[in-house]
Amino acid sequence: MEFHLNSKSGVAPYLQLIRQVRQALRLGLLRAGDQLPTVKDVAGSLAINPNTVLKAYRLLEYEGVVAAKPGVGTFITKTVSDASVAAHQRLSLELSGWIGRAQQAGLDFEDIEALFQRAVRSAAQEEAV
């Protein structure tokens, strides 16, 4: 797994790392037993403080998503079910089709992203009610 940071997102770097691990799990890119990159490797490749990576890994460990094995590394302990991954893949295909139709209708990626964000916010507000 390769981590990336967006300095303009307004989201703390450790939270971005946590979100990327969760997303990789949801997409089936990480499975139980997979090893995460070492703290040293992540800190070096992203040019961030190793304590930031440690904080992310510790929070993931607290959630039961990973387990640290001193001197060996950090390993995924929790995964999403195959049925969930299959559902995500189906939905991803449907979403790709929708994006294609939106592009055919003349929308650019910023328009599409804005529509998607509005729909997500609307759904979250409805769920909160």
Helices and strands as residue ranges (DSSP letters): H 13-26, H 39-46, H 50-62, E 66-69, E 73-76, H 82-104, H 109-128
